[in-house]
Amino acid sequence: MKKLGLLFMFIGIVFIAIFTLTNIQIPFTAWLIGFLISLLVSVAGMVLLIIYLAKEIKEEKRRK
């Protein structure tokens, strides 16, 4: 799950960079949809990493 979360976050960040920093000639609605999808992918990666962190903390507390 850790690698999947990192992959989602990386892909989302790359798409965010593409949609904000490049000069793509596309309609505003297409740009907005692409930007929102890239935000969702990035947030999904962050959520997966937070879940992974919570599980690791819980496991560490159980070991002690």
Backbone torsions as a table, in degrees:
resi	resn	phi	psi	omega
1	MET	NA	-31.5	-178.7
2	LYS	-64.2	-44.2	-179.4
3	LYS	-68.0	-36.7	178.6
4	LEU	-65.4	-41.6	177.9
5	GLY	-63.3	-43.0	177.8
6	LEU	-64.2	-39.3	179.2
7	LEU	-64.7	-46.6	178.1
8	PHE	-60.0	-44.2	-178.6
9	MET	-65.1	-41.3	179.1
10	PHE	-63.9	-46.2	179.5
11	ILE	-62.3	-42.5	178.0
12	GLY	-61.7	-42.4	-179.9
13	ILE	-66.7	-39.7	177.9
14	VAL	-63.0	-44.2	179.0
15	PHE	-65.9	-38.4	176.6
16	ILE	-61.1	-43.9	178.8
17	ALA	-63.0	-41.3	179.4
18	ILE	-62.8	-45.7	-176.1
19	PHE	-73.1	-24.1	-178.1
20	THR	-98.7	-32.7	-172.0
21	LEU	-98.9	-19.7	-179.2
22	THR	-93.5	162.7	-178.3
23	ASN	-103.2	64.7	-179.3
24	ILE	-80.5	132.6	179.6
25	GLN	-93.0	81.8	177.5
26	ILE	-129.5	157.4	178.4
27	PRO	-61.0	155.9	-176.7
28	PHE	-60.8	-39.9	-178.7
29	THR	-64.9	-38.8	177.5
30	ALA	-66.1	-40.7	177.5
31	TRP	-62.1	-44.7	-178.1
32	LEU	-64.5	-42.5	178.3
33	ILE	-63.3	-45.7	178.2
34	GLY	-62.4	-41.2	179.0
35	PHE	-64.5	-43.6	179.6
36	LEU	-66.5	-38.3	177.0
37	ILE	-64.5	-41.2	178.3
38	SER	-65.6	-35.6	175.2
39	LEU	-64.2	-42.6	179.4
40	LEU	-63.9	-40.1	178.9
41	VAL	-64.9	-42.8	179.2
42	SER	-64.9	-42.2	178.5
43	VAL	-65.8	-37.2	177.5
44	ALA	-62.1	-40.2	176.1
45	GLY	-63.4	-41.5	178.6
46	MET	-64.3	-41.4	179.4
47	VAL	-63.4	-42.6	177.7
48	LEU	-61.2	-40.8	178.9
49	LEU	-68.3	-36.1	177.1
50	ILE	-66.2	-41.1	177.4
51	ILE	-62.4	-43.1	178.8
52	TYR	-61.7	-43.7	179.2
53	LEU	-62.9	-42.2	179.5
54	ALA	-63.6	-40.6	178.1
55	LYS	-64.4	-40.9	179.0
56	GLU	-65.5	-39.9	177.9
57	ILE	-65.0	-43.3	178.3
58	LYS	-61.9	-42.6	178.8
59	GLU	-64.3	-40.9	180.0
60	GLU	-65.7	-40.4	177.8
61	LYS	-65.1	-36.5	179.7
62	ARG	-66.7	-36.8	-179.6
63	ARG	-67.2	-29.4	-177.0
64	LYS	-80.6	NA	NA
